[in-house]
Amino acid sequence: MSVSTKVAIRIELEVVNSQESEIFERSLRGHPMIEECYAVTGNTDYLLFVAVDGIEEFEEVHRNILSRLPGVKKIKADFPLRRVLPT
């Protein structure tokens, strides 16, 4: 049995306005693999969390879901190495 890893994914949109944001946010609802999504400030526009069972599954999610979301300019993912807190 494999253990899922929760991957943090930062999304930057091509254009950020209410219409484009609404289209992007609506498109997320059709993908149950995207467990959480937050609109954020800073260098990216959205922070998503996806649980995957390894790098191969993440590659599938990246190729078949994330890269096809409307308005996406950049995708950056952070894989956790180990949990520090809470222990």
N, CA, C and O atoms as a GROMACS GRO file, in nm:
protein
  348
    1MET      N    1   0.084  -0.119   0.000
    1MET     CA    2   0.000   0.000   0.000
    1MET      C    3   0.088   0.125   0.000
    1MET      O    4   0.182   0.134   0.079
    2SER      N    5   0.059   0.219  -0.088
    2SER     CA    6   0.139   0.341  -0.096
    2SER      C    7   0.081   0.449  -0.004
    2SER      O    8  -0.037   0.449   0.029
    3VAL      N    9   0.168   0.540   0.034
    3VAL     CA   10   0.129   0.652   0.120
    3VAL      C   11   0.123   0.778   0.035
    3VAL      O   12   0.219   0.810  -0.036
    4SER      N   13   0.013   0.848   0.043
    4SER     CA   14  -0.002   0.971  -0.035
    4SER      C   15   0.085   1.082   0.022
    4SER      O   16   0.105   1.092   0.143
    5THR      N   17   0.135   1.164  -0.068
    5THR     CA   18   0.210   1.284  -0.032
    5THR      C   19   0.128   1.403  -0.076
    5THR      O   20   0.081   1.409  -0.190
    6LYS      N   21   0.110   1.498   0.014
    6LYS     CA   22   0.036   1.620  -0.021
    6LYS      C   23   0.135   1.721  -0.079
    6LYS      O   24   0.228   1.765  -0.012
    7VAL      N   25   0.112   1.755  -0.205
    7VAL     CA   26   0.202   1.846  -0.278
    7VAL      C   27   0.139   1.984  -0.283
    7VAL      O   28   0.022   1.999  -0.319
    8ALA      N   29   0.218   2.085  -0.247
    8ALA     CA   30   0.176   2.224  -0.257
    8ALA      C   31   0.210   2.273  -0.397
    8ALA      O   32   0.323   2.259  -0.443
    9ILE      N   33   0.111   2.330  -0.464
    9ILE     CA   34   0.129   2.376  -0.601
    9ILE      C   35   0.091   2.523  -0.610
    9ILE      O   36  -0.019   2.562  -0.572
   10ARG      N   37   0.184   2.603  -0.659
   10ARG     CA   38   0.160   2.746  -0.675
   10ARG      C   39   0.130   2.774  -0.822
   10ARG      O   40   0.204   2.734  -0.911
   11ILE      N   41   0.020   2.844  -0.843
   11ILE     CA   42  -0.027   2.876  -0.979
   11ILE      C   43  -0.024   3.026  -1.001
   11ILE      O   44  -0.074   3.103  -0.919
   12GLU      N   45   0.036   3.067  -1.112
   12GLU     CA   46   0.031   3.207  -1.154
   12GLU      C   47  -0.053   3.213  -1.280
   12GLU      O   48  -0.031   3.137  -1.374
   13LEU      N   49  -0.150   3.303  -1.282
   13LEU     CA   50  -0.236   3.319  -1.399
   13LEU      C   51  -0.176   3.420  -1.496
   13LEU      O   52  -0.100   3.508  -1.458
   14GLU      N   53  -0.214   3.406  -1.623
   14GLU     CA   54  -0.172   3.501  -1.727
   14GLU      C   55  -0.226   3.640  -1.695
   14GLU      O   56  -0.152   3.738  -1.700
   15VAL      N   57  -0.354   3.647  -1.663
   15VAL     CA   58  -0.423   3.772  -1.634
   15VAL      C   59  -0.503   3.752  -1.507
   15VAL      O   60  -0.571   3.651  -1.490
   16VAL      N   61  -0.493   3.849  -1.416
   16VAL     CA   62  -0.569   3.838  -1.292
   16VAL      C   63  -0.674   3.948  -1.289
   16VAL      O   64  -0.644   4.066  -1.270
   17ASN      N   65  -0.797   3.907  -1.309
   17ASN     CA   66  -0.912   3.996  -1.292
   17ASN      C   67  -1.027   3.908  -1.247
   17ASN      O   68  -1.014   3.785  -1.245
   18SER      N   69  -1.138   3.968  -1.212
   18SER     CA   70  -1.248   3.890  -1.154
   18SER      C   71  -1.302   3.785  -1.251
   18SER      O   72  -1.336   3.674  -1.209
   19GLN      N   73  -1.311   3.818  -1.379
   19GLN     CA   74  -1.364   3.723  -1.476
   19GLN      C   75  -1.270   3.603  -1.494
   19GLN      O   76  -1.316   3.489  -1.492
   20GLU      N   77  -1.142   3.629  -1.512
   20GLU     CA   78  -1.045   3.520  -1.531
   20GLU      C   79  -1.032   3.435  -1.405
   20GLU      O   80  -1.020   3.313  -1.413
   21SER      N   81  -1.036   3.500  -1.290
   21SER     CA   82  -1.030   3.426  -1.164
   21SER      C   83  -1.151   3.336  -1.147
   21SER      O   84  -1.138   3.222  -1.104
   22GLU      N   85  -1.267   3.385  -1.181
   22GLU     CA   86  -1.389   3.306  -1.170
   22GLU      C   87  -1.384   3.184  -1.264
   22GLU      O   88  -1.424   3.075  -1.224
   23ILE      N   89  -1.336   3.203  -1.385
   23ILE     CA   90  -1.323   3.093  -1.480
   23ILE      C   91  -1.226   2.988  -1.426
   23ILE      O   92  -1.254   2.868  -1.430
   24PHE      N   93  -1.111   3.033  -1.376
   24PHE     CA   94  -1.012   2.942  -1.321
   24PHE      C   95  -1.068   2.865  -1.203
   24PHE      O   96  -1.058   2.743  -1.197
   25GLU      N   97  -1.128   2.936  -1.109
   25GLU     CA   98  -1.182   2.873  -0.988
   25GLU      C   99  -1.292   2.772  -1.022
   25GLU      O  100  -1.298   2.665  -0.962
   26ARG      N  101  -1.376   2.806  -1.114
   26ARG     CA  102  -1.484   2.714  -1.155
   26ARG      C  103  -1.426   2.587  -1.217
   26ARG      O  104  -1.479   2.478  -1.196
   27SER      N  105  -1.318   2.600  -1.291
   27SER     CA  106  -1.258   2.483  -1.357
   27SER      C  107  -1.198   2.384  -1.256
   27SER      O  108  -1.186   2.266  -1.286
   28LEU      N  109  -1.162   2.432  -1.138
   28LEU     CA  110  -1.104   2.344  -1.036
   28LEU      C  111  -1.204   2.244  -0.983
   28LEU      O  112  -1.168   2.132  -0.945
   29ARG      N  113  -1.330   2.284  -0.979
   29ARG     CA  114  -1.434   2.201  -0.918
   29ARG      C  115  -1.454   2.067  -0.989
   29ARG      O  116  -1.511   1.975  -0.931
   30GLY      N  117  -1.409   2.056  -1.111
   30GLY     CA  118  -1.424   1.931  -1.185
   30GLY      C  119  -1.312   1.831  -1.162
   30GLY      O  120  -1.308   1.727  -1.227
   31HIS      N  121  -1.220   1.861  -1.070
   31HIS     CA  122  -1.104   1.775  -1.049
   31HIS      C  123  -1.091   1.736  -0.902
   31HIS      O  124  -1.033   1.812  -0.824
   32PRO      N  125  -1.144   1.622  -0.865
   32PRO     CA  126  -1.139   1.581  -0.725
   32PRO      C  127  -0.998   1.560  -0.670
   32PRO      O  128  -0.980   1.557  -0.549
   33MET      N  129  -0.898   1.544  -0.758
   33MET     CA  130  -0.761   1.529  -0.709
   33MET      C  131  -0.709   1.658  -0.646
   33MET      O  132  -0.618   1.654  -0.563
   34ILE      N  133  -0.767   1.771  -0.684
   34ILE     CA  134  -0.730   1.898  -0.622
   34ILE      C  135  -0.809   1.908  -0.493
   34ILE      O  136  -0.929   1.938  -0.495
   35GLU      N  137  -0.742   1.884  -0.381
   35GLU     CA  138  -0.809   1.875  -0.251
   35GLU      C  139  -0.838   2.011  -0.189
   35GLU      O  140  -0.941   2.029  -0.123
   36GLU      N  141  -0.748   2.106  -0.210
   36GLU     CA  142  -0.765   2.239  -0.150
   36GLU      C  143  -0.715   2.343  -0.248
   36GLU      O  144  -0.628   2.317  -0.331
   37CYS      N  145  -0.772   2.463  -0.238
   37CYS     CA  146  -0.727   2.576  -0.320
   37CYS      C  147  -0.749   2.704  -0.242
   37CYS      O  148  -0.854   2.725  -0.182
   38TYR      N  149  -0.648   2.788  -0.244
   38TYR     CA  150  -0.654   2.918  -0.177
   38TYR      C  151  -0.610   3.027  -0.274
   38TYR      O  152  -0.510   3.011  -0.344
   39ALA      N  153  -0.684   3.136  -0.278
   39ALA     CA  154  -0.637   3.256  -0.347
   39ALA      C  155  -0.537   3.322  -0.252
   39ALA      O  156  -0.566   3.337  -0.133
   40VAL      N  157  -0.421   3.359  -0.302
   40VAL     CA  158  -0.315   3.412  -0.216
   40VAL      C  159  -0.257   3.541  -0.274
   40VAL      O  160  -0.279   3.575  -0.390
   41THR      N  161  -0.182   3.610  -0.190
   41THR     CA  162  -0.108   3.727  -0.236
   41THR      C  163   0.039   3.689  -0.248
   41THR      O  164   0.082   3.587  -0.195
   42GLY      N  165   0.113   3.770  -0.316
   42GLY     CA  166   0.256   3.744  -0.331
   42GLY      C  167   0.292   3.717  -0.475
   42GLY      O  168   0.234   3.775  -0.567
   43ASN      N  169   0.388   3.628  -0.495
   43ASN     CA  170   0.438   3.600  -0.629
   43ASN      C  171   0.348   3.509  -0.712
   43ASN      O  172   0.365   3.499  -0.833
   44THR      N  173   0.254   3.442  -0.647
   44THR     CA  174   0.161   3.356  -0.719
   44THR      C  175   0.018   3.398  -0.686
   44THR      O  176  -0.005   3.478  -0.596
   45ASP      N  177  -0.076   3.344  -0.761
   45ASP     CA  178  -0.216   3.383  -0.743
   45ASP      C  179  -0.297   3.281  -0.665
   45ASP      O  180  -0.391   3.317  -0.593
   46TYR      N  181  -0.260   3.152  -0.677
   46TYR     CA  182  -0.334   3.045  -0.610
   46TYR      C  183  -0.238   2.943  -0.551
   46TYR      O  184  -0.130   2.918  -0.605
   47LEU      N  185  -0.278   2.886  -0.438
   47LEU     CA  186  -0.206   2.776  -0.375
   47LEU      C  187  -0.300   2.657  -0.370
   47LEU      O  188  -0.407   2.663  -0.309
   48LEU      N  189  -0.260   2.548  -0.436
   48LEU     CA  190  -0.340   2.427  -0.441
   48LEU      C  191  -0.268   2.316  -0.366
   48LEU      O  192  -0.146   2.318  -0.353
   49PHE      N  193  -0.345   2.221  -0.317
   49PHE     CA  194  -0.288   2.102  -0.255
   49PHE      C  195  -0.348   1.979  -0.323
   49PHE      O  196  -0.469   1.966  -0.336
   50VAL      N  197  -0.259   1.890  -0.367
   50VAL     CA  198  -0.297   1.768  -0.436
   50VAL      C  199  -0.227   1.652  -0.367
   50VAL      O  200  -0.107   1.660  -0.339
   51ALA      N  201  -0.299   1.544  -0.339
   51ALA     CA  202  -0.239   1.424  -0.281
   51ALA      C  203  -0.206   1.328  -0.395
   51ALA      O  204  -0.292   1.293  -0.475
   52VAL      N  205  -0.079   1.284  -0.400
   52VAL     CA  206  -0.036   1.191  -0.504
   52VAL      C  207   0.041   1.076  -0.439
   52VAL      O  208   0.092   1.088  -0.328
   53ASP      N  209   0.047   0.966  -0.510
   53ASP     CA  210   0.117   0.847  -0.462
   53ASP      C  211   0.257   0.834  -0.521
   53ASP      O  212   0.312   0.724  -0.529
   54GLY      N  213   0.315   0.944  -0.563
   54GLY     CA  214   0.451   0.940  -0.616
   54GLY      C  215   0.468   1.037  -0.731
   54GLY      O  216   0.374   1.101  -0.777
   55ILE      N  217   0.591   1.045  -0.777
   55ILE     CA  218   0.627   1.141  -0.881
   55ILE      C  219   0.557   1.108  -1.013
   55ILE      O  220   0.523   1.199  -1.089
   56GLU      N  221   0.536   0.980  -1.041
   56GLU     CA  222   0.468   0.942  -1.165
   56GLU      C  223   0.324   0.992  -1.165
   56GLU      O  224   0.276   1.043  -1.266
   57GLU      N  225   0.257   0.977  -1.051
   57GLU     CA  226   0.119   1.026  -1.044
   57GLU      C  227   0.116   1.179  -1.051
   57GLU      O  228   0.025   1.236  -1.111
   58PHE      N  229   0.215   1.245  -0.990
   58PHE     CA  230   0.219   1.390  -1.000
   58PHE      C  231   0.239   1.433  -1.145
   58PHE      O  232   0.178   1.529  -1.191
   59GLU      N  233   0.324   1.361  -1.217
   59GLU     CA  234   0.345   1.393  -1.358
   59GLU      C  235   0.214   1.385  -1.436
   59GLU      O  236   0.186   1.470  -1.520
   60GLU      N  237   0.134   1.283  -1.408
   60GLU     CA  238   0.002   1.270  -1.472
   60GLU      C  239  -0.088   1.388  -1.439
   60GLU      O  240  -0.152   1.446  -1.527
   61VAL      N  241  -0.092   1.425  -1.311
   61VAL     CA  242  -0.175   1.538  -1.268
   61VAL      C  243  -0.127   1.666  -1.336
   61VAL      O  244  -0.208   1.745  -1.383
   62HIS      N  245   0.003   1.685  -1.341
   62HIS     CA  246   0.060   1.805  -1.404
   62HIS      C  247   0.023   1.810  -1.552
   62HIS      O  248  -0.021   1.913  -1.602
   63ARG      N  249   0.043   1.698  -1.621
   63ARG     CA  250   0.020   1.694  -1.766
   63ARG      C  251  -0.128   1.699  -1.802
   63ARG      O  252  -0.167   1.768  -1.896
   64ASN      N  253  -0.211   1.626  -1.727
   64ASN     CA  254  -0.350   1.610  -1.767
   64ASN      C  255  -0.449   1.703  -1.698
   64ASN      O  256  -0.562   1.719  -1.745
   65ILE      N  257  -0.409   1.765  -1.589
   65ILE     CA  258  -0.501   1.854  -1.517
   65ILE      C  259  -0.445   1.995  -1.507
   65ILE      O  260  -0.502   2.089  -1.564
   66LEU      N  261  -0.333   2.011  -1.435
   66LEU     CA  262  -0.283   2.145  -1.405
   66LEU      C  263  -0.249   2.225  -1.530
   66LEU      O  264  -0.286   2.342  -1.540
   67SER      N  265  -0.180   2.164  -1.624
   67SER     CA  266  -0.138   2.238  -1.743
   67SER      C  267  -0.255   2.270  -1.836
   67SER      O  268  -0.240   2.349  -1.929
   68ARG      N  269  -0.370   2.210  -1.812
   68ARG     CA  270  -0.488   2.235  -1.894
   68ARG      C  271  -0.588   2.330  -1.830
   68ARG      O  272  -0.691   2.362  -1.890
   69LEU      N  273  -0.560   2.375  -1.709
   69LEU     CA  274  -0.651   2.470  -1.645
   69LEU      C  275  -0.647   2.603  -1.720
   69LEU      O  276  -0.540   2.643  -1.767
   70PRO      N  277  -0.759   2.671  -1.733
   70PRO     CA  278  -0.763   2.795  -1.811
   70PRO      C  279  -0.684   2.909  -1.746
   70PRO      O  280  -0.693   2.933  -1.626
   71GLY      N  281  -0.607   2.977  -1.829
   71GLY     CA  282  -0.538   3.098  -1.786
   71GLY      C  283  -0.408   3.077  -1.711
   71GLY      O  284  -0.351   3.174  -1.660
   72VAL      N  285  -0.359   2.954  -1.701
   72VAL     CA  286  -0.239   2.927  -1.623
   72VAL      C  287  -0.115   2.974  -1.698
   72VAL      O  288  -0.094   2.942  -1.815
   73LYS      N  289  -0.033   3.053  -1.628
   73LYS     CA  290   0.094   3.100  -1.684
   73LYS      C  291   0.210   3.016  -1.631
   73LYS      O  292   0.296   2.974  -1.709
   74LYS      N  293   0.214   2.992  -1.498
   74LYS     CA  294   0.323   2.916  -1.437
   74LYS      C  295   0.268   2.820  -1.332
   74LYS      O  296   0.170   2.849  -1.264
   75ILE      N  297   0.335   2.705  -1.323
   75ILE     CA  298   0.303   2.605  -1.222
   75ILE      C  299   0.432   2.573  -1.148
   75ILE      O  300   0.533   2.539  -1.210
   76LYS      N  301   0.428   2.582  -1.016
   76LYS     CA  302   0.544   2.547  -0.934
   76LYS      C  303   0.496   2.454  -0.823
   76LYS      O  304   0.395   2.481  -0.757
   77ALA      N  305   0.569   2.344  -0.805
   77ALA     CA  306   0.528   2.246  -0.704
   77ALA      C  307   0.636   2.231  -0.598
   77ALA      O  308   0.755   2.240  -0.626
   78ASP      N  309   0.591   2.208  -0.476
   78ASP     CA  310   0.681   2.184  -0.363
   78ASP      C  311   0.647   2.048  -0.302
   78ASP      O  312   0.537   2.028  -0.251
   79PHE      N  313   0.743   1.955  -0.307
   79PHE     CA  314   0.726   1.824  -0.247
   79PHE      C  315   0.787   1.825  -0.107
   79PHE      O  316   0.902   1.865  -0.090
   80PRO      N  317   0.711   1.784  -0.007
   80PRO     CA  318   0.767   1.780   0.129
   80PRO      C  319   0.870   1.668   0.142
   80PRO      O  320   0.853   1.559   0.087
   81LEU      N  321   0.979   1.696   0.214
   81LEU     CA  322   1.081   1.595   0.239
   81LEU      C  323   1.050   1.517   0.367
   81LEU      O  324   1.055   1.394   0.369
   82ARG      N  325   1.017   1.590   0.472
   82ARG     CA  326   0.980   1.529   0.600
   82ARG      C  327   0.906   1.629   0.685
   82ARG      O  328   0.924   1.750   0.669
   83ARG      N  329   0.824   1.580   0.775
   83ARG     CA  330   0.748   1.666   0.865
   83ARG      C  331   0.836   1.706   0.983
   83ARG      O  332   0.898   1.621   1.046
   84VAL      N  333   0.840   1.835   1.011
   84VAL     CA  334   0.916   1.886   1.124
   84VAL      C  335   0.821   1.913   1.242
   84VAL      O  336   0.851   1.875   1.356
   85LEU      N  337   0.708   1.978   1.215
   85LEU     CA  338   0.607   2.006   1.317
   85LEU      C  339   0.471   1.978   1.260
   85LEU      O  340   0.457   1.993   1.139
   86PRO      N  341   0.370   1.940   1.331
   86PRO     CA  342   0.381   1.892   1.468
   86PRO      C  343   0.436   1.750   1.470
   86PRO      O  344   0.422   1.674   1.374
   87THR      N  345   0.500   1.716   1.580
   87THR     CA  346   0.555   1.580   1.596
   87THR      C  347   0.493   1.512   1.714
   87THR      O  348   0.526   1.398   1.744
   0.00000   0.00000   0.00000
